[in-house]
Amino acid sequence: MHISILGSGTCVPSPERSSACIRVASGQITVVLDSGPGSLRQLARSGTDINAIDLVCYTHLHVDHTADFVPLLFASKYAPRERTRDLAIIAAPGFHDFYDRLTHAYGGWIVPESFALDWIDAAQPAVFGSLTITTAPVRHTPDSIAFRLQDNSGKSMVYSGDTDYCPGIIDLAARCDVLILECSFPNDQYHEGHLTPELAGKIASEAGCRQLVLTHFYPACDPQQAVSGAEKHFKGSIKAAYDFFDIIT
């Protein structure tokens, strides 16, 4: 499983960090988790053809995680290389209705013609190529979810999206190989619905994961200090993500 964090930032514009986007390649399958503003450019810079994406997963509906969904659909209709393979979507509750409302705003420009959207129920485990995908509700918005991807060899990664400390993310991440957690604010600037370094470390420790990767840094949260803060609770490997940070499990 090859994991690339293409966007390690937030809604705050930054010359160094794009908004949330992760690409996972496993066997012949390419998955994108969240696509905040700028994600299509990050995918292009990583050498990813958008028509090669098999599955898109969305943790919640906030703009910094979904803004490039519309550009993805629009670009997929671009001739002479329009998409012809169906695109699967696993998303937080309410996302299908969100898409329907977007079609009222943008009309047929984002309605596929040469392919279909395959909506997969996030509430049930899904087998997709070499991956088994499960989700769990997390504490951010009322409908936010986190994702666990596990391949046929048993290697697993978990991505929190935005979350606060909660049982859902701990249980989903149990004994995973790579746990990617948001780390929005320093310990002395806790915001409800988000994690601080110490809370991220606590989740990693209680989940028993092998490696913790911190991402989704607001400007106030220094990445290296975040690693030090997480080390107070988690004694395994801890990395601070940056754009185009790669992990191979």
N, C-alpha and C positions, 0 to 999 in steps of 0.2 A: 504494500500500500504506500503510494507516494502522495504526501500531503504538502500542498503549497498554500501558505497564507499570503494571498494577493493583496489584502487590505487589512492593516493592523490598527487603523484609526477609527474615528467616530464621525459625528455630524459636523464637528468643527473643522473647517478647511485647514489643510496642512500641506506644505510642499513636500514633506517626507512620507506622510501616511495617507493612504486612500481609505475609504470606508470599508465596512466589513465585507469580506469575500474570501472564501476558501475553496480551493480545487482539490479533489481527491481522485487519483487514478488507481484503479485496481483491476488487473487483467486487461480486458478490453473495454472496461466501463470508466466513463468520466462523469464525476458528480461535482456540482457546484453548490456550496452552501452559502446562502445569502448573496445578494448582489446590490450593495449600496452604490451611491453615485461614483462613477469612475471605474466600475468593475469591468465593463466591456473593454476599456483601454488596457486595464491590467491583464485581462485574459489575452488580449492581442500581444502585449509585451512579453507574456510568458510563452507565446507560441501556440496558444490554444485556439483552434478553429471553433467558433461558436456552434457550427453545425455538427461538431463531434461530441458536444455535450449530450449525455444520455438522460440525465436527471438533474433537476434543480430542487433544492430543499430550502424552505424559508422558516426561520425560527419565530418571527412575529412581523407585524405590519409596519413598523416604524420606517421612516423614509431612509435612514442611513443603512438599512438592511434590505430594502426592496426597490430603491429608486431606478435601478437599471433593468428591472423586469420588463418595463415597457420598451426601452431601447432594444433589449434582447429579442422580443417578439417582432418589433419593426424591422430590425436588421436581418432576421431570419427569413424575411420575405423578399430580400433584395436580389434581383436578377442580375447576372445570370447564374448566381450560386445560391438560389433559394433553398431552404431546408426541405427535405423530402421525408426524413425519418420523424416519427412521432417523438414528442418531448414529454417525458414523465415529470410530474410535479408532486412532491410531498410537502405539505405546508401546514402551518398553524391553523387552528379553527378560524373560519371567517375569510380565509384567503380566496376561496372560489368566488364568494360574493364580492370581495374586493376586486377581483378580475372582472366580474360582470359589470361593476360600476365603472371601471376603467374603460370598458368598451363603449359605455355611454359617452364618456369624455372624448375618446380618441376614434370611435367608430371602427370601421372595417380595417383601418391601418394596422391594428394589433390583433385581428382575428385571423388565425392561420387558414391558408387555402390549400397549400401543397402538403400539409402535415396536420396532425391532430395533437391536442393537449391531452395527455393521459393522467387523469387525476387519481392519485393513489391515497387511500385512507391512512392518515397519519396515526390513527388510534390503534392500528393493528401492525404487528411486525410484517415487513415486506422483504421478500427475497428478490433481489435485482442483480442479475448476472452473478458475479462472484461475491456479492455483498448481501448481508442481512442487515436491515435497517430498522431500528426501533427508536421510539421517542418517549419523552416524559414531560409532563407539565413542569414549568419552573416559575419562580417568583419574579415577575417583571410586569408585564401587562396581564390581564386576566386570561389571555389565550396563548401566552408564550410557551414554546416548547424547546427542548434540547434534543440533539440527535446522537445516536450511537451507530457507527458503521463497523461491522465485523466481517472479515473475509473468510474464505474457506479454510485457511490455515489457523484460524483463531485469533489473528491479530486484530486489534480493535482501536478505534479512536472515538472520542466523545467531544462534541462541540456544544458549548453551553448557550450560544447566542447571548443575549443580555439576561442576567439573572442576579438575584440576591442569594444569600446563603439559604438553602432549603433542602429537605430530604430528597426531592425529585432528582436533583442533579447528582447527589451523592450516590443514590441507588443506581442510577443509570450508568454512572462512571465506575462502578465497582470493578476493581482489578483490571481496568483497561490499560492498554499500552501507552496511549497518548491522550492526555486530557487537556483540551484547549479551552481556557476560561477567560472571559472578559475580566479586565482589571482596570476599571474606569478611573478611580479616584484614590489618592493616598489615604492612609489609615485615619488621619485626622480630618478628612473631608468626606466622611461616609454620606452617600446619597441612597435613600431607600430604592430598592429595585436594581441595585448595582453592587459589584464586589470591590473590596479593597484588597491589597496584597495579603494581609493576614487572613481575611476570610477565604481568599482563593487557596492559600496554603492549607487552611483547616479543611476545606472540602477535599483537596487532593489527599491529605493524610487519612481522612475518614473513609475515602473511597478506596484507598490502597492502590492507587494507580502507579505506573512505573515512571512516567515522565509528565511534568506539568509545563505547559506552554501558556504564557500570559499574553494577552492581546487586547485590542479595543481600548487603547490608552487615550484618555483626555489629556490636554496639555499640562494639567496640574500634576499628573502622575508620571514621575520619572521612571522609565523602564528598569534601569539598574537598581534603583532603590526599591522598586516593586519586587524584584527578585530577592533582595535581602529581607524584605518584609515577609514574603511567603516562606522563606527558610525558617522562620520562627516556629512554624508548625509542620512543614513538610521537609523531610530529609532526603528525598530522592532528587533526581535531575530536574532543574528548573531553568527554563529559557524565556527570555523576553523576545517576543516576535517583532519582526520588522517586515515591511513589504517585500515579497518574494522570498520569505523565509521557508526553507524546505525541510521536511521531516520524512524519513523513510523508515517504515517498520517492517 
